[in-house]
Amino acid sequence: MHSTPLRATALLLATALPATALPAQGTELFFPADAPAQGNCSRVPFGAASGDTTHRNQILQLHVTAAELGNAPRRISELSFTPCGTGTHQYGRLQVRFNHLSGAFTTDLRANIGSGATTVLDTTQWEWPHTANTWTPLRLERHFDYDPTRGDLLIEIRIVNGDFQGTLPEFHEQPRPCMFANNYSGAAPRTGTAATTAPRFRLDDRVARITHIGSGCGTGPLSVGVTTGTPRIGQSFTLRGTGADPAATASLGVMWLGFQRLDRELTAIGAPGCTLLCTIEIDFGVAWSNGSTAAVSIPVPNDPALAGGHVFVQAVHADPGANAVGVVLSDALNLAVGL
């Protein structure tokens, strides 16, 4: 499907999220406070240095009360943590699920998560770069609608085959009850262990946020970014691609918007190192010159029901000398739409 940014606006409207009685402004919610460098450091649930089999596979469950969420409906669009060190976590699989906690918070992990949980992130071969003492988003793929009339909030994080490059992989923690399991292989255990400390974390309630996913290919490598603006309701943001080979055909470039994240490596079709990172719902040609695209402005419809949704952006450029397919792909952007 070919489309202009104006056409993209109309199609985005067609994907509006269902309206709910939410607060009128996006909010960052800190647990316990906006203090990313405070607290001791823990390897639960993310840390696994090379050779550390105890923390290579882990499950963590966090319990957030309705009172902590202001006894108000929330559309949770992102979950962030604060690392003690700088580097890149790598996972064979990373899964995050949210649900309403219908009963007591116990060591029965399956009972806690219950049925009908919303999977907000489930990805394989995941890389998660981060910088010490800064809030680092997990880059969720979809939102969760929290309803205080249904109980408290339950957050479950599961890592499989975790590894780490850089300094020790701990994250800042706080005094807070949680349930966790580690030091296992194969299927995740049903029963966890109660702990009195847990990672410090932040929840976004419809906050505009831009994060990068994956990496581009080619000599540049090809990359896409937002140069001005943010993905906020009723506003616009500007996209620009960089890293194309200036010697390649300048006019053959495409950017697209997708509503679902992918992870399809293209070595098998002749494009090693290139990965299709999102679906292609809305695409538009871009003028590419001297390795960069012209600015492309994307308006966000003035519809509050869109807030909390995620849109993905990726680009491709024709480069006959790069590989057998003759194209290179960029990294991708995860755009959380905010108020």
N, C-alpha and C positions, 0 to 999 in steps of 0.2 A: 504494500500500500504506500503510495507516494503522497506526501502532504506538505503543506507550508506550515510555519509556526501558527498562523491564524487558524488553519484547519486543525492543528494540534489542540488549540484552545477548545474548539467545539467537541473534539473527541474526548478530551479530558473531562469536560462537563458530563459527557455520557457515562463516565465511570465514577460519578460522585458517590461518596460513601453515604450510607443511610443517616439521616439526621437524628441526633439524640439531644437530650437536654443537657448540654455540656456548658461549662463556664465559658465566658466570652473572650478569654485571652489565653494564649499558650503559656505554660508554666513549667519551670524546672523545679523538680522536687528532690531534695537532697536528704540522704539518710546516712548519718544523722545531720550533717551540715555541709556547707560548701567549703570544705577544708581538705583539698586533694592530697596534701603532703603529710597529713596527720595520721597517726595510728601505726602500730607495729605491722610487720609484713608476714603474709601467709601464702602458702602454695595452694590453698583450697579456694576456688576449684580449678584455677587456670594453669598453675605452674607445674612443669615437668622438665627439669634439666636433663641433658643427655645422660642416659643410663639410670634415671630415677624411675624405677618401675612402680613405686608406691603411688605416685601422683600422675601416672601416664593416662589412666582411665579414672574419671571422677564424675560424681553427681553431687550437686548442691541444691538445696531447697531453701528459699527465703520466704518468710511470712511477713506480710505488710498489712497492718490493721486498717480498717476503714477509717478510724480516727486519724491515723497518720496521713491518709489520703484526703483529709478534710471532710470526710463523710459526703463526698461529692462524686458524681460521675467523672471518669477520666478516660480520655482516649490516649493510651500510652503508645508512643511512636518510637521511643528509643530507650535503651538501657546502657548506662556507662559505668565504668569502674576506674580506679586510679592506681596505676602500677608504681611499684617501688623502683623499678629499673627501666632502662631503655633497651629495646630490641624488637624481635618479631616472634610471636607465638605461631606455631604451626600445628594443625590438627588434621587427623584423618577424617574426623567428623566433629562438628560443633552443632548442638541442638539447644534451643531455648524455647520453653513452653510457659504460657501463662494460663491460670484458671482462677476461678473463685474457690476459696477454701470453704467447704461446706460443713466440716466437722472440726475436731480438735487437731492441732498440729503435733503429730507424733512421729516416731521412728519408722512407721509404715509409709514408705515413700510412695507406693502406688495408691494407697488410700488418700494421701495428701493431694496428689495431683488430680485424682478423681477421673471422671469421664468427661469427654467433650472439651478437653484442653485445646487452646489455640496455639499452634506452632508458629512462632514469630520469626524463627530462624532455624534452618536445617540445611547445612551445607557440608560438602566434603572437600578435602584438600584445601582447607581454609588457612589463609595467612592473615595475621592480625598484628600490624605494626603499632608500636606505642612509644610514648616518651614519658620518662619518670615524672611522677608528681603532677600529672595533668589528667583531666577527665578524658577517658578514651571510650568512644561509643563502640558497641558491639556490631553496629551496622545492621540493625534488624531489617527484615524484608517486608514486614506488614505490621499493622497496629493491633492493639487489643483494647476492646471497650470494657472498661471496668464499671460495674454497677454496685454501689454500696448496699443496696437492698438485698443482694445475693451473698453477702458475706465479705470476708477479708480477701486479700490478694495473695496468691501462691505463685512464686517464680521458681522454675526449675531450669538448671543449666547442666548440660551433660557434655563432657569431652571424651573423645576416643582417640587414642594414640597421640597424645600431646607431646610436643617437643618445643625447644626454645633456642634462639640464637641471640647471644648477647649476654648481659648480666643475669644474675639470678632472677627467676621469673615470679617473684612474689608480688602480691597486691596489698595495699594498705587495708587494714581491718579495723573493726570497732567492736565494743561489747554489744552483742546481739545474738539471741538464740537462732540456731539454724540446724538443719539436718544434712548430713553428708555421708557419702560412701566413697572409698577409694581402695587401692591395693587389691584389685580384682581384674580378671580378664574374662572375655566372652560376654555373656548376657549381663545386664546391669542387675544388681541385687535388689530384692524387694525391701529389705530392712536396712536402715541407715543408722548413724550414730548421732546423738544430740551433742551439740557444741555450744559454747557460750560466747564465741566470737564469730564474726562473719565479715566479708568484704564490705567496705564503704561503697555505696552505689548512688546513682542518680537516675531518676525516671523523667523522661520528657512527656509532657502532656501537650501535644500538637505544637511543638517548637520547630521552626524551620532549621534544618540542619543538612549540611553537605558533606558526604564522606566518599572516599575513593575505594574502589574494589578492584582487586587483581592488578595486572600490569599489561601494558601494551607490547607490541612486537615491532620489528623493524629496527633500522639503525638508530632511530631517534631516542627511545622508541616512541611510537605514536601515543599521544595522550590527549585527554579532553578535560576541560576545567571550566568553572564559572569565574568570569573575570569581574563582573559587577552584579549587584543585586543578590537577592536570596529568594528561594521558592516559597514566598508568602502569599496568602490569599489576596487577590486584587492587585498584586505587584508583578514585576517581571524580573527576569534574570538573563544574563548574557553568557552564551557559550562560545568557547573558542578552542579549536584543536591545534596542537603543536606537535613537532617531532617528525613530520613527514619528510621524506627525501626530496629536497628541492629539485633534483634532477628528474624525478618521476613526473608523469603527466599531471600538470598542476590542477586541471579543472575537474578531475574525477574524484570527488569526495562526497561522502554521505554521513550524516548524523541521524540517530534515531532515538525515539523514546520508547521504552518498554515498561510494562506493568508487572513483569515477573523476572526474577533473577535466574540466570542459567550459569552453568560452568562446563562448557563443551570445548574441550581442547581439540585443535584442528590439525594435529600432526598427521592423522590418518588420511586427510584429503590433500596434503601437500603444503601445509602452512604451519610448520613447527614453531612452537612458542607463542602462537596466536590462539586466543580463547574467545569464544562467543559468550559474553557475560550477561546478556539479558535478551528477552524476546523483542521482536520488532513489530510494534503496533503502529507507530507514526514515524515516517522517515522523510527527510528532505535533503536535497543537494546543497552542498556548500562550496563556495569558491576558495580554492586552496592555492596559495602563492608563497614562494620562499619558505616552504615548510610549515606554514600556519594557515588556518582558515580565517576568513572574514568573520567579524562578530555576528552572532545569530541571537536575536532577542526572542525569548519565550515568555509570553504573558501567562500568568496563572489566573484562571477564572475567579471572579469575585463571588465565590460560593463557599460559605463556611463548612459545608458538608464535606469538602475535599480535605480539610485540615486533618492531619494525622496519616494520610495516605502516603505511599512511597512510589516514586517514579524513577526509572533508571535511564541513563544516557550512555551511549557508546558511539564510536565513529569508526569508519573504514576509509582507507585511501588506496587508490590504485598504485601499485609499485611492481612493475613486471620483473624487476631484477631481484626482488626480495625473496621469492620462493616460487614453487611450481604453480601456485594458484594465481600469483601476481597481485596480491593485496596484503595490506597490513591492517591490523585492528588495534584500537586504543584500549587503555584501561576503561573502567566504567565509573560513573557517578551514581551514588545512592542519594536521591533527593527526598528528604522527608518534608512534606508540605506543612507549613505552619501558619499560624494566625498573625 
